[in-house]
Amino acid sequence: MRSEGRPNLYTDEQLLNVLKDYQKSHPNQKIKYAQLEKATGIKVHIWKYQMRDTIEAINKKIAGANIPARIGYNLPSVEDMLTNIESEPAMMKYYLQTLLDMVNNLYQYKEANRSIDILNADHKEEVDTLKMEIDELKKLLDNQQDVLNRYILSSASKQKREQEGIKDDIIQLDAESLKRYDEMFKELMK
């Protein structure tokens, strides 16, 4: 009768308590197995085998918490602005100029976006036409490849060569047959 293998050295509850203690001493840091082993004395393979999902969930939570809330201008609060304006009247000019610059930039971005939309609309027809031409050329190339393959296969049979008017077996890969193959291909491409 088989047993279920070697028993775990640590219970999940014990490891969870040790992990919580580790987190308290290393707040807002991603948990790395090697550092965890060094700090706790518990081998990496034990952590990976028994607590991998828990550690990955903690690391995801920490990674999500470290994403900065704002991107772009770092504006002061209204209270900060009013405080600065009271102490320095020149700051009012600075804040108003910054606000006007932002409004002008937004307007320029809006105009640029409108120009891009107009260009896209103008060239959409041209792009669609070129796509149709490409599809037609692909179909033509496929048809010519089919014809060429039929000639090549027909050339292997003596009866087919006589029926189709093919002089020699095209499948032979000597210099002379390759030259004939190139000429035949050029004829098909016309």
N, C-alpha and C positions, 0 to 999 in steps of 0.2 A: 504494500500500500504506500502510495506516495504522499509525502507531506507537502505543504504549500511553500516550502522553501525556508530560507533562514529568516527568523523574526527580525523586525526592525529594531535598531538600537535605540531609536527615539520615537515616541508617539507623535502624531501630528499636533496634538495639543502642546506638547513640550516644545516642538520646533516653532510653533506659532508664537508662544510666549517669548522664546529667544529672539525671534524675528521682530516682535514688537519692541523689545528692549533695544535691539540694534537700530531700529528706526528712530527711537527716541534720542539715541546718541548721535545719529546721522540724519537730521531732519532735512526734508526736501532734496535728498540726494538719491540718484538712481542706485538700486541695489546691484552690486556686482558680486558674483559668486566667490571670486578669489579674495576680495576684501571681507566678505562675510565669513569665509573660512578663517582668515587671519584673526578677525575680531572675536569669533565664537569658539574656534577650535574644532568645529564640526566640519567634516570633510565635504568637499564640493559635490561629490556624487550623491551624498545623502540629501543635500539641499535640492539638487536637480531631480532626484527620483521622487522625493516626497512632497516638495513644496514649489515645484516649477510653476504651476498655474497661479498660485498665490503671489509669488514673486513677480511674475510677468504682469499680473493685474495691478500690483502696487507700482511697478515701473511705468505702466501706461498712465496711471492716475497722476504720477509725478510729472511725466512728460507733458501731459495736458495742462497741468497747473502752471508750468513754466513758460507757456506761450504768452507773449506780451499782449496786453489788452488793446492797445492803440498802435496804429502805424501812421506815420505822416507827421503833421505838425504837432508839437507838444504845446498846447495852449494853456495858459494859466487860468485859474478859476476867476469868476467875476469878482469875488471878494479880494483876491490877490491884486487884480487890476485896480480896483477902487482904492485899496491901501497904497499901492504904488503911485497912483495918480495924486492922492492927497499929499504924499511926501515929496513927489517930484512931478511937477506939471508937464515936463518934457516927455514923460512916459505916456501921457494921453496921445500925443502926436505919434509916438512909436506904435502904440496899439492900434490906432486908427489906420496908420499906414500899412501895418501888417494885415489888417482886415481887408483894406482896399486891394492889396496885392493878391490876397487869396481869392477875392471875388473876381478880379481880372483874370487870374489863372483859370478859374472854373469856366469863365466865359470863353477863353481861348481853347480849352479842352473841348467844350461843347461845339464850338465852330470846327475844330479839327475833326471831331467825330462825325459831324454833318458832312464835311468834305469827303471823308472816307466812305461814308454811305453812298454819296453821289457817285464817286468813282466806282464803287462796287456795282452799283446799278448800271452804270454805263458799260462796263466791261463784262457784265454777266452774259449778255447775248453773245459776245465774241467768244467767251470761254465755252459756252454751250455749243456753239458752232464747231469750235476746234475739237471738243470732245467727240462730237458726232463724226467728224472727219477721221479722228483717231480710231474710233470703233469700226468705221467702214474699211480703213486700211488694214486693221487687224483681221477682219473677215476675209478680205482679199488675200492677205498673206496666208491665212489658214487654208483657203481654197487652193491656192497655188501649192502649198505644202502637200495637200491631199493628192493633187494631180501628180506632183513629183514622186510621191510615195507610190502611187499606182504605177507610174512608168518604171520605177525601180523594181517593184515586185513583178511586173509583167515581163521585165527583161530577163528574169531568171528562168522562165519557161520558153522553150523553143517555139512552141505553137503560138503563144501570146506575142512573142517578138515578131513572128511572121504576120499575125493579124494586125498588130499595131504599127508595123513598119519600123520596128526598132532593129538596128543592125547587130549590135553586140549586147552582151550581158553588162548592164550598168553597175552592178554590184561589185565588179572587180575593182580593186583599189590600186591600180597601177597609175603611173603619171598620165598616160594617154587617156584612160577612162575618166580620171578626175578632170582632165581638160574638157572632155566631151560633156561631162556632168555640168561644169561651169557654163559652157556654151548653151546647154539645154536650159539651165536655170535663167540665163540672160534672156533667152527667147521667151520663157514663160513670164518674165517680168515686164515685157513690152506691152 
